[in-house]
Amino acid sequence: MLLLMFQASRHPARTPLAALVAIPAAIMLVAGCSATIEDPVTPPSPTPTASSSAVRSAEGAGTTVAENAKEGDPGWRLRRRGAEHEIEGFADRVSVLPGERFRLYVSTTADRYTARAFRMGWYGGAGARQVWRESGLPGRRQAPPRTIAATGTVTAAHWRPGPEVDTSGWPEGSYLIRLDAATGGRRYVPLTVRSASTRGRLVVVNAVTTWQAYNDWGGRSLYRGPGGFGDRSRAVSFDRPYDASGARLFLDMERDAIELAERRGVPLAYVTSLDLDRDPHILDGARGLVSLGHDEYWSAGMRRTVEAARDRGTNLAFLGANAVYWRVRFAATRLGPRRLVVCHKDAAEDPGTVLWRATGRPENSLTGPMYDCFPSESAYVVRRPGNWIFKGTGVRRGTTFPGMVGVETDRVGADVPRPMEVLSVSPVNCGGRATVAHSAYYTVPSGAAVFSSGTMRWVCAMRGARCGHGVTARAGAFVRRATGNILRAFAAGPAARRHPARDNLEPLGLAGPPGR
């Protein structure tokens, strides 16, 4: 089990903005395999009176089940990363449609390497299936990265291109391309094979803008540079490898939820943050959208797409905390459009790339709870055990799960969508400031429902004790069952029709002026 670190901003709600963005701190996350899920998989099936959309949904579920019935390959994991630059690479596309091509850019100190593509999923517990392999590729030590002085952007776009990869026959999904140097070193290159249509499906979003924001490869990220926060990048590029394993945030914050969703057999579609910005109609007809463990950086286009979908009846699940926090925009590089994530974090430099709440559109109008605390290390305390999300978990009011609340947390404040049902109230010591963290659920007139976990450790907790932080196997079973309830209900269509939120803000002392 590997102990991994990534940089996160410390930003208490009452801290002035200048201080709020100036202090990076280390968040500790433990990577590991997901624990066994106890409750059985029951994929939906059409009934004789099912609508055409229900039939399409069932067909989508059948595709997910059929794919995961194939033999998996537990050997997808990195066994040896090797030296820092022994092998590393990136793709010239963040996402592709099945059958489209992408180009790999690889640097290695070895004379030969092998590239393998693994589709991530359940696969009987193996966690992935190999769909492509090319061996004996010529190795090349590429030129050092360059830094664009005006924005502090690190780029490797000048590297000589490697093999072009044809994705014909690759199913939609989240992929890791594993680069294996002949000398033994290995790294990942993430790729999403996106869905051509999301209609009738539950949409999984790979939060690539947030992955890139925290990417320290080449010595710079949106959080720091060689001289600290002031020397940070103002724009970060997809034209470079990711640091560490090459897929750090995907493995820590997303993989376990994807594995769970695929095992559940619900009809799934796959997109990335960039696709939400690129295509305002990408969620047309989607049953629901799932934002995974850390989804902090959102463009105006992303937000418009998701809010419009919610207002048409698409359910939303935020399985993390601190979502929709920083407002970004995209720009092109020599390798293509939307290859640059721009976020100055300083209104004096660029008033368009600051906190969403600083623009007059706070994130809670979409997410419900909003970011409140870093760092947090607290227990999760159930408040509404009778809510349908907790069905089958065996919890009671006051049931406590140690370690589940952290390392960033959200809470319900004023001016939130109503009706809003707070599901958990977890006391938090936020660096000496007493506060609380909330899981919450709200519904809107379109019939859509929105769930927010309020803790960044929700996906990690699916691993049970492997998550670390005092999380137990019991907590893992609880989170997996609750998430499974959400996935099944959200995949069935507008959840408010069957599960309206029962507003409890007033008895909790949280009812300010009516929200949206």
Salt bridges, closest charged atoms under 4 A:
GLU38 OE1 - ARG480 NH2 3.12
ASP39 OD2 - ARG264 NH2 3.03
ASP39 OD2 - ARG481 NE 3.80
GLU67 OE1 - LYS70 NZ 3.26
GLU67 OE2 - ARG129 NE 2.78
GLU84 OE2 - HIS85 NE2 3.67
GLU86 OE2 - ARG80 NH1 3.43
GLU88 OE2 - HIS85 ND1 2.75
GLU100 OE1 - ARG93 NH2 3.13
GLU164 OE1 - ARG101 NH1 3.55
ASP166 OD2 - ARG101 NH2 3.54
GLU172 OE1 - ARG201 NH1 3.28
ASP180 OD2 - ARG116 NH1 2.39
ASP180 OD1 - ARG178 NE 2.84
ASP180 OD1 - ARG186 NE 3.61
ASP216 OD2 - ARG224 NH2 2.79
ASP231 OD1 - ARG220 NH1 3.34
ASP239 OD1 - ARG339 NE 2.74
ASP243 OD2 - ARG248 NH2 2.77
ASP256 OD1 - ARG255 NH2 3.88
ASP256 OD2 - ARG463 NH1 2.57
GLU259 OE1 - ARG255 NH1 2.94
GLU262 OE2 - ARG119 NH2 2.67
ASP275 OD1 - ARG194 NE 3.94
ASP275 OD1 - ARG278 NH2 3.37
ASP277 OD2 - ARG338 NE 2.71
ASP284 OD2 - HIS281 ND1 3.20
ASP284 OD1 - ARG312 NH2 3.00
GLU296 OE1 - HIS294 NE2 2.75
GLU307 OE2 - ARG303 NE 2.88
GLU307 OE1 - ARG361 NH2 2.72
ASP311 OD1 - ARG310 NE 3.03
GLU349 OE2 - ARG234 NH2 2.88
GLU349 OE1 - HIS344 ND1 3.10
ASP350 OD2 - ARG329 NH1 2.42
GLU363 OE2 - ARG357 NH2 2.46
ASP372 OD1 - ARG433 NH1 3.41
GLU377 OE2 - ARG457 NH1 3.02
GLU377 OE2 - HIS469 ND1 3.54
GLU408 OE2 - HIS11 NE2 3.64
ASP415 OD2 - ARG516 NH1 3.46
GLU421 OE2 - ARG384 NE 3.08
ASP503 OD2 - ARG418 NE 2.54
